[in-house]
Amino acid sequence: MKNIKFSFIALCMAAAFASCKRGDNGPSVDDNILNYQIPDVPVTQDYVVGAFYYNTGSTFNANITEVPVVGKYTMPNGVVPPAVMSKHIEYAGKAGLDYFTFMYRSPNRDVNNFKSDSAVIKSFKDANTTANMKYALAYNFNPGTFGITTTSPLENDATKLEQFMQDVIRMVPYFKEANYMKVNGKALFYLMNAFNLYSNNNPQIYATLRTRLSALGVELYIVGMQERWSPPARYPFRFQNCVDAIYHQTYSQVNDWDRWYLLPQTMDQNWKYSKQWFADNIKVDYVPNISPAYSWKILSPTSVNPEYPRTDNGAMYKKLCNVAKLNASSTTRLILIDSWNKWDEDMQLEPAQSYGESYLDMTKKQFKKQ
């Protein structure tokens, strides 16, 4: 019996070897779904491109090796030096950006950060003298700040729910400004951490919010955030009949080598599936979100996570721009860049002494008709 088993195994091994040797009938690397090149997507119509503008705080991280062309700058209490903000607006025009997106935290429950966020926005408005540059707001919903959980949802506390409503209502004067970013006539409004807006009836909260703003003369185009690398079907109850579109947190934070090795293809497959699922199942649009580069080591010097640096003269960034174009909406054509100035993770689009304005040039060539 043992001899029969051994002969059968040997026969199978010989057959497998012969098959491999012939090169037929067996799977190969050519069959891998990720085995393709990202094509160059021509720009036949301009894309609408925004970049997240961060409050860099009162210190410039000493671990940052890049030096901004405008010099190392800080934003004490959110105040951006006028000369710096003026250059940022000028550079944004060179990149073909349509708008900056500024963070806005709760004036009711996070007042100090709200004051700092408001100062950044005011710095922009004061420097944007020609009003050529537009802007949008990204409300940073923090479930911890609101003290809510899946078992203690927002609607269970009337005071907290009203505070959330009032936070957004307080933005109405911004929404009505001529240079506030609009999509189909509606004010573009990003809701950060929307997947953590814990409620047993999210559609009712959004419907109430829209009704109250509509009474004040404002219609919103809401883009909710979904966590990075998550499957599209994880949070439909947070988005269906709630938002107009969804964007993911930046995929630049990669801690898995398999994703990093073929990052553009991995993102492309993820976004293709997500975009289609969102459209088919919860009837919302998709907004791609890319980053020029990424480094873990500035904030975590001992990190061994994979990262993509700027040593390739922007080759990776160009591929990600094309991935964004492949997955952008054919109607809104919205694309996000994270970020304009997040230097402490090397995500910035802003010019540096080492690479100059090259990323501005790449961005404009990738997203605007030449």
C-alpha positions in Angstrom: 0.0 0.0 0.0 2.8 2.4 0.9 4.5 1.7 -2.5 1.3 2.4 -4.3 0.9 5.8 -2.5 4.5 6.7 -3.2 4.1 5.8 -6.9 1.0 8.0 -7.1 2.7 11.0 -5.5 5.7 10.6 -7.7 3.5 10.4 -10.8 1.7 13.6 -9.8 5.0 15.4 -9.2 6.3 14.2 -12.5 3.2 15.4 -14.3 3.4 18.8 -12.6 7.0 19.1 -13.5 6.3 18.3 -17.1 3.5 20.8 -17.2 5.7 23.5 -15.8 8.5 22.6 -18.2 6.0 22.7 -21.2 4.7 26.1 -19.9 1.1 25.2 -20.7 -2.1 24.9 -18.6 -0.5 26.4 -15.4 -0.9 29.8 -13.9 1.9 32.4 -14.4 2.7 35.9 -13.3 0.9 37.1 -16.5 -2.4 36.0 -15.0 -2.1 38.2 -12.0 -4.8 40.9 -11.8 -2.2 43.4 -10.8 0.1 42.6 -13.7 -0.5 45.7 -15.8 0.9 49.2 -16.4 -1.0 52.3 -15.4 -1.8 54.1 -18.7 -1.3 57.8 -19.3 -4.7 59.3 -19.4 -5.0 62.4 -21.7 -6.8 65.4 -20.3 -9.6 66.3 -22.7 -11.4 68.4 -20.1 -10.0 70.0 -16.9 -10.4 68.2 -13.6 -11.5 70.1 -10.5 -8.6 69.8 -8.1 -8.4 70.7 -4.5 -5.6 70.3 -1.9 -5.9 69.9 1.9 -4.3 72.9 3.6 -3.0 72.0 7.1 -2.4 74.1 10.2 1.3 73.3 10.7 1.2 74.7 14.3 3.7 76.8 16.3 6.8 74.7 15.5 8.4 73.3 12.4 9.3 69.7 13.1 13.1 69.4 13.5 13.0 65.9 11.8 11.8 67.5 8.5 14.8 67.5 6.1 13.0 69.4 3.3 13.1 73.2 3.4 10.1 75.1 1.9 11.1 77.6 -0.8 9.3 80.3 1.3 11.5 79.2 4.3 10.5 77.3 7.4 7.3 78.8 8.7 5.0 78.3 11.6 1.3 79.2 12.3 1.1 80.3 15.9 -2.6 80.1 16.9 -3.4 79.4 13.3 -2.1 82.7 12.0 -0.3 82.2 8.7 2.3 84.9 7.9 0.8 87.0 5.1 3.8 86.7 2.8 3.7 82.9 3.2 0.0 82.6 2.4 0.3 85.0 -0.6 3.0 82.7 -2.0 0.9 79.6 -1.3 -1.9 81.1 -3.3 0.5 82.0 -6.1 2.0 78.6 -6.2 -1.5 77.0 -6.1 -2.3 78.8 -9.3 0.9 77.5 -10.9 -0.3 74.0 -10.0 -3.7 74.5 -11.5 -5.4 74.0 -8.2 -9.0 75.2 -8.1 -9.3 75.4 -4.3 -7.8 74.8 -0.9 -9.7 72.7 1.6 -9.4 74.0 5.2 -10.2 72.0 8.3 -13.0 73.2 10.6 -13.5 71.8 14.0 -16.4 72.1 16.4 -16.9 75.6 17.8 -19.2 74.1 20.4 -17.1 71.2 21.6 -13.5 71.9 20.5 -13.3 75.7 20.8 -9.5 76.1 20.9 -8.9 74.2 17.8 -11.9 76.0 16.2 -10.3 79.3 16.9 -7.0 78.1 15.4 -8.8 76.7 12.3 -10.7 80.0 11.9 -7.4 81.9 12.0 -6.0 79.8 9.1 -9.1 80.5 7.1 -8.9 84.2 7.8 -5.3 84.3 6.8 -6.3 82.8 3.5 -9.2 85.3 3.0 -7.0 88.3 3.9 -4.3 87.2 1.4 -6.6 86.2 -1.4 -7.1 89.8 -2.4 -8.1 89.0 -6.0 -10.5 86.2 -4.9 -9.1 84.1 -7.8 -8.5 81.1 -5.5 -11.5 79.3 -4.1 -11.8 77.3 -0.9 -13.9 74.7 0.8 -14.3 73.5 4.4 -13.8 70.1 5.8 -15.6 69.6 9.1 -13.6 67.3 11.3 -16.2 65.2 13.1 -14.6 63.6 16.1 -16.7 61.0 17.9 -14.5 61.3 21.0 -15.1 65.1 21.2 -18.8 64.5 20.9 -18.6 61.6 23.4 -20.6 59.2 21.2 -20.2 55.5 20.4 -22.1 52.8 18.5 -24.1 52.1 21.7 -24.5 55.8 22.5 -25.4 57.4 19.2 -25.6 61.1 18.4 -29.4 61.3 18.3 -29.6 60.0 21.9 -28.4 63.3 23.2 -30.4 66.3 22.0 -27.8 68.8 23.1 -25.0 67.1 21.2 -27.1 66.7 18.1 -28.0 70.4 18.2 -24.4 71.3 18.7 -23.5 69.4 15.6 -26.2 71.2 13.6 -25.1 74.6 14.9 -21.5 73.9 14.0 -22.5 73.5 10.4 -25.0 76.3 10.4 -22.2 78.6 11.6 -20.5 78.0 8.3 -23.3 79.4 6.3 -21.6 82.9 5.7 -18.6 81.0 4.2 -20.9 78.9 2.0 -22.5 82.0 0.6 -19.2 83.7 -0.5 -18.6 84.1 -4.2 -15.2 82.3 -4.0 -16.5 79.4 -1.9 -16.2 76.2 -4.0 -19.4 75.0 -5.6 -20.4 71.8 -7.3 -23.4 72.1 -9.6 -24.3 75.3 -7.7 -24.1 73.6 -4.3 -21.5 74.4 -1.6 -18.8 71.7 -1.5 -18.6 70.4 2.1 -16.2 67.6 3.2 -17.2 65.6 6.3 -14.1 64.1 7.8 -14.5 60.8 9.7 -18.1 60.5 8.4 -17.8 56.7 8.8 -17.6 57.4 12.6 -20.7 59.6 12.8 -22.4 57.0 15.0 -26.2 57.1 14.7 -29.0 54.6 14.3 -30.6 56.8 11.7 -27.9 58.7 9.7 -30.3 59.6 6.9 -32.5 61.5 9.3 -29.6 63.5 10.7 -28.4 64.5 7.2 -32.0 65.2 6.0 -32.5 67.6 8.9 -29.2 69.3 8.4 -29.9 69.8 4.7 -33.4 71.2 5.4 -32.1 73.6 8.0 -29.4 74.9 5.7 -31.8 75.1 2.8 -34.0 77.4 4.8 -31.0 79.7 5.1 -30.4 79.7 1.4 -27.6 77.0 1.2 -27.6 73.7 -0.6 -24.8 71.3 0.2 -22.8 68.9 -1.9 -21.5 66.6 0.9 -18.5 64.4 0.4 -18.1 61.9 3.3 -14.8 60.2 4.3 -14.4 56.5 4.5 -11.4 55.0 6.2 -8.4 54.0 4.1 -8.1 50.5 2.6 -11.6 49.5 3.8 -14.1 47.6 1.7 -16.9 49.8 0.2 -19.7 47.7 1.8 -18.5 48.3 5.4 -20.4 51.5 6.1 -23.4 51.8 3.8 -25.6 52.8 6.8 -23.4 55.9 7.3 -23.6 57.1 3.7 -26.7 55.9 1.9 -29.3 58.7 1.6 -26.8 60.9 3.5 -23.9 62.1 1.3 -23.5 63.0 -2.4 -20.0 61.4 -2.7 -17.3 59.5 -0.8 -13.6 59.9 -0.6 -11.1 57.7 1.2 -8.4 58.8 3.7 -5.1 59.0 1.8 -3.8 55.6 0.7 -0.3 56.9 1.0 -0.1 55.5 4.5 0.9 52.0 3.6 2.0 49.5 6.3 1.7 46.4 4.1 4.5 45.5 1.7 2.2 43.7 -0.7 0.2 46.9 -1.2 3.3 49.0 -1.4 5.0 46.9 -4.0 2.4 47.6 -6.6 0.8 50.6 -5.0 -0.7 52.3 -8.2 -2.3 49.0 -9.4 -3.5 48.1 -5.9 -5.2 51.6 -5.5 -6.6 51.3 -9.0 -8.3 48.0 -8.3 -9.5 49.1 -5.0 -11.0 52.4 -6.3 -12.5 50.8 -9.4 -14.4 48.3 -7.2 -15.3 50.9 -4.6 -16.5 53.5 -7.1 -18.7 50.9 -8.9 -20.1 49.6 -5.6 -20.9 53.0 -4.3 -22.7 53.9 -7.5 -24.6 50.7 -7.8 -25.6 50.2 -4.1 -25.9 53.5 -2.4 -26.1 55.8 -5.4 -23.2 58.2 -4.6 -20.2 59.4 -6.5 -16.5 58.9 -5.8 -13.7 61.4 -5.3 -10.1 60.1 -5.7 -7.5 61.3 -3.1 -3.8 61.1 -3.8 -0.6 62.3 -2.2 2.7 63.4 -3.8 4.9 61.3 -1.5 4.9 59.8 2.0 7.3 59.2 4.9 6.7 57.6 8.3 10.1 58.5 9.6 9.6 62.2 10.4 7.0 61.5 13.1 8.2 57.9 13.8 12.0 57.7 13.2 12.2 54.0 14.0 9.3 53.0 11.7 10.0 50.1 9.3 6.8 50.6 7.4 7.2 51.0 3.6 7.0 54.5 2.2 7.4 56.2 -1.1 10.0 59.0 -1.2 10.8 61.7 -3.8 13.9 59.9 -5.2 12.1 58.9 -8.4 11.6 62.5 -9.7 7.9 62.2 -9.3 7.4 59.0 -11.3 5.2 57.5 -8.6 3.2 60.7 -8.2 2.5 60.7 -12.0 1.2 57.2 -11.8 -1.1 58.1 -9.0 -2.4 61.1 -10.9 -3.3 58.8 -13.7 -5.0 56.4 -11.2 -7.0 59.3 -10.0 -8.0 60.3 -13.5 -9.0 56.7 -14.2 -11.4 56.7 -11.3 -12.7 60.3 -11.2 -16.3 61.1 -11.7 -17.2 61.9 -15.3 -19.6 64.5 -14.1 -18.0 66.4 -11.2 -14.4 65.5 -12.2 -13.4 66.2 -8.5 -9.9 65.1 -7.4 -8.2 65.6 -4.0 -4.6 66.0 -3.2 -3.5 65.4 0.4 -1.8 67.6 0.9 -0.6 71.1 0.2 1.6 71.5 3.2 1.8 68.4 5.5 5.5 68.6 5.8 5.7 66.3 8.9 4.7 63.3 6.7 6.4 64.5 3.5 3.0 64.7 1.8 3.3 68.3 0.6 2.7 69.6 -2.9 4.2 72.9 -1.8 7.6 73.7 -3.4 10.8 72.8 -1.5 14.4 73.8 -2.1 15.3 70.3 -3.2 12.7 69.7 -5.9 11.6 73.3 -6.6 8.3 73.7 -8.4 8.4 70.3 -10.1 5.4 68.9 -8.3 3.4 72.0 -9.2 4.3 71.5 -12.9 3.4 67.8 -12.8 0.0 68.5 -11.2 -1.0 71.1 -13.8 0.1 68.9 -16.7 -1.7 65.9 -15.3 -5.1 67.6 -14.6 -5.4 70.6 -16.9 -5.6 70.9 -20.6 -2.4 72.3 -22.0 
